[in-house]
């Protein structure tokens, strides 16, 4: 199998669904399992380089989880700032 080819094809197919704000070189995408399997199936049919497919339904995804944490903190900060402004104007 050619991992670089598969990785590049998936990155291209899901480029509009990237969610990793920490490291754009890591492949984290907001895509359903069905969408991913369809891309993998297309790669397999078009190139023949994929023989077996293993789906890890619970990856560690450290950077993705860090991104989620950053977004929650940004949202909380935004809410706190809004409350401060509201209290000052009252």
Secondary structure, DSSP 8 states (H G I E B T S, - for coil): --HHHHHHHHHHHTGGGB--SS-TTS--B---HHHHHHHHHHHHHHH---------TT---HHHHHHHHHHHHHHHHHHHHHHHHHHHH-
